[in-house]
Amino acid sequence: GAGGAARAAAEVGREAGRQRAREAAGRAAAQPETAPPFGAAWAQRLKRCRVCEPCTRKRGEACEGDFDEAGEPMLPEGVSVGDACLAETVQAGERKRLKGVLLSARKTSPHLLVKFVGTERGEPFTSLSAPGLKSSYLTRREVAAWVAPPEGRGGAAAGPRAANSDEYKLRERR
């Protein structure tokens, strides 16, 4: 009857599905894998140095020129431990330059421990401009000598006070 015909049609459909799966498996086996799986490629990328592109060294390994003849880590020109410096770091997904203080140097890469103390212009941090980390280990290439910005630069801070400032409100009430 009708039930037997439906069972036969279902069996034919299952057999056709099995045949398609066998053909797909045969095609996949015949094609060589051209790239590593996504996870392996990403793992290799993470092991690469983030500063010396296109460097082949792995993170934690020293670059040429990172050490002096005595085996001590070299500091950027014009910077010594305890001095203010300009440090490049990642903040909110962007590379930012911040004022920092070089706290120490170590032999393991990245070598330099920098504490962030202000913005690139030397202004103290606000709740919005503060980095996620107060200090970070950085490479020699991410640290430079601090040079104070010239005085009297124009901008919003140098312009007239806003109409909604406290001083304006006090004058209006008198």
PATOR-93227 format. One record per residue (C-alpha): x, y, z; residue number from 0. Coordinates in nm, 2 decimals, decimal comma, padded with zeros to 4 digits. Layout:
R    east   north      up  lotor
R       X       Y       Z    NUM
...
This chain:
R    east   north      up  lotor
R   00,00   00,00   00,00      0
R   00,08   00,36   00,05      1
R   00,29   00,30   00,36      2
R   00,52   00,06   00,17      3
R   00,58   00,32  -00,11      4
R   00,66   00,59   00,15      5
R   00,91   00,36   00,32      6
R   01,07   00,28  -00,01      7
R   01,10   00,65  -00,11      8
R   01,26   00,73   00,23      9
R   01,51   00,45   00,18     10
R   01,60   00,58  -00,17     11
R   01,65   00,93  -00,02     12
R   01,88   00,80   00,26     13
R   02,09   00,61   00,01     14
R   02,12   00,91  -00,22     15
R   02,24   01,12   00,09     16
R   02,50   00,86   00,18     17
R   02,62   00,85  -00,18     18
R   02,67   01,23  -00,18     19
R   02,86   01,22   00,15     20
R   03,09   00,95   00,01     21
R   03,16   01,16  -00,30     22
R   03,23   01,47  -00,09     23
R   03,47   01,28   00,13     24
R   03,65   01,15  -00,18     25
R   03,69   01,50  -00,31     26
R   03,82   01,63   00,02     27
R   04,08   01,35   00,04     28
R   04,20   01,42  -00,32     29
R   04,26   01,79  -00,26     30
R   04,58   01,87  -00,07     31
R   04,54   02,11   00,22     32
R   04,69   02,44   00,11     33
R   04,68   02,63   00,44     34
R   04,69   02,52   00,80     35
R   04,36   02,52   00,98     36
R   04,25   02,87   01,11     37
R   04,34   02,78   01,47     38
R   04,70   02,68   01,39     39
R   04,75   02,99   01,17     40
R   04,63   03,22   01,45     41
R   04,84   03,04   01,70     42
R   05,15   03,10   01,48     43
R   05,06   03,47   01,44     44
R   05,03   03,52   01,81     45
R   05,37   03,37   01,87     46
R   05,53   03,63   01,64     47
R   05,68   03,95   01,77     48
R   05,43   04,24   01,77     49
R   05,69   04,51   01,71     50
R   05,94   04,38   01,46     51
R   05,72   04,31   01,17     52
R   05,79   04,10   00,96     53
R   06,02   03,94   01,22     54
R   06,05   03,57   01,25     55
R   06,14   03,56   01,62     56
R   05,89   03,44   01,87     57
R   05,76   03,66   02,16     58
R   06,00   03,65   02,45     59
R   06,31   03,61   02,24     60
R   06,55   03,90   02,22     61
R   06,61   04,10   01,89     62
R   06,95   04,18   01,77     63
R   07,08   04,50   01,94     64
R   06,87   04,46   02,25     65
R   07,17   04,40   02,47     66
R   07,51   04,57   02,52     67
R   07,85   04,39   02,54     68
R   07,80   04,32   02,91     69
R   07,47   04,14   02,84     70
R   07,25   04,42   03,00     71
R   06,94   04,54   02,81     72
R   07,00   04,86   02,62     73
R   06,79   05,16   02,70     74
R   06,66   05,40   02,44     75
R   06,88   05,71   02,38     76
R   06,82   05,98   02,64     77
R   06,63   05,75   02,88     78
R   06,75   05,61   03,20     79
R   06,58   05,43   03,49     80
R   06,37   05,68   03,68     81
R   06,34   05,93   03,40     82
R   06,02   06,04   03,22     83
R   05,97   05,88   02,88     84
R   05,72   05,87   02,59     85
R   05,58   05,52   02,57     86
R   05,38   05,37   02,29     87
R   05,11   05,12   02,40     88
R   04,77   04,98   02,29     89
R   04,47   05,15   02,45     90
R   04,12   05,07   02,35     91
R   04,25   04,89   02,04     92
R   04,45   05,18   01,91     93
R   04,82   05,25   01,94     94
R   04,87   05,55   02,17     95
R   05,17   05,74   02,30     96
R   05,16   05,82   02,67     97
R   05,39   05,99   02,92     98
R   05,55   05,74   03,15     99
R   05,83   05,67   03,39    100
R   06,08   05,40   03,32    101
R   06,08   05,19   03,64    102
R   06,33   04,91   03,56    103
R   06,49   04,69   03,29    104
R   06,51   04,31   03,28    105
R   06,68   04,06   03,06    106
R   06,36   03,89   02,95    107
R   06,18   04,04   02,65    108
R   06,00   04,28   02,66    109
R   06,27   04,45   02,87    110
R   06,15   04,78   03,00    111
R   05,89   04,83   03,28    112
R   05,71   05,17   03,23    113
R   05,45   05,32   03,46    114
R   05,21   05,55   03,27    115
R   05,16   05,89   03,43    116
R   04,99   06,11   03,18    117
R   04,89   06,18   02,82    118
R   05,13   06,25   02,54    119
R   05,11   06,62   02,61    120
R   05,20   06,56   02,98    121
R   04,86   06,62   03,12    122
R   04,74   06,40   03,41    123
R   04,49   06,13   03,32    124
R   04,12   06,17   03,34    125
R   03,88   05,88   03,39    126
R   03,84   05,86   03,01    127
R   04,20   05,90   02,91    128
R   04,36   05,66   03,16    129
R   04,49   05,34   03,01    130
R   04,36   05,00   03,12    131
R   04,69   04,91   03,27    132
R   04,89   05,14   03,50    133
R   05,22   04,99   03,39    134
R   05,35   04,76   03,12    135
R   05,66   04,59   03,00    136
R   05,76   04,74   02,66    137
R   06,04   04,69   02,41    138
R   06,31   04,94   02,34    139
R   06,14   05,05   02,02    140
R   05,82   05,15   02,20    141
R   06,00   05,39   02,44    142
R   06,16   05,72   02,37    143
R   06,29   06,02   02,56    144
R   06,03   06,26   02,70    145
R   06,03   06,60   02,54    146
R   05,78   06,84   02,70    147
R   05,55   07,00   02,44    148
R   05,61   07,37   02,37    149
R   05,42   07,62   02,59    150
R   05,14   07,83   02,46    151
R   05,01   07,58   02,21    152
R   04,66   07,66   02,08    153
R   04,36   07,44   02,13    154
R   04,05   07,40   02,34    155
R   04,25   07,44   02,66    156
R   04,40   07,77   02,56    157
R   04,07   07,93   02,44    158
R   03,82   08,13   02,63    159
R   03,63   07,96   02,91    160
R   03,30   07,78   02,82    161
R   02,98   07,97   02,89    162
R   02,87   07,69   03,13    163
R   03,18   07,72   03,35    164
R   03,15   07,78   03,73    165
R   03,31   08,12   03,70    166
R   03,05   08,23   03,45    167
R   02,76   08,10   03,67    168
R   02,89   08,29   03,97    169
R   02,91   08,62   03,77    170
R   02,56   08,59   03,65    171
R   02,41   08,54   04,00    172
R   02,56   08,86   04,15    173
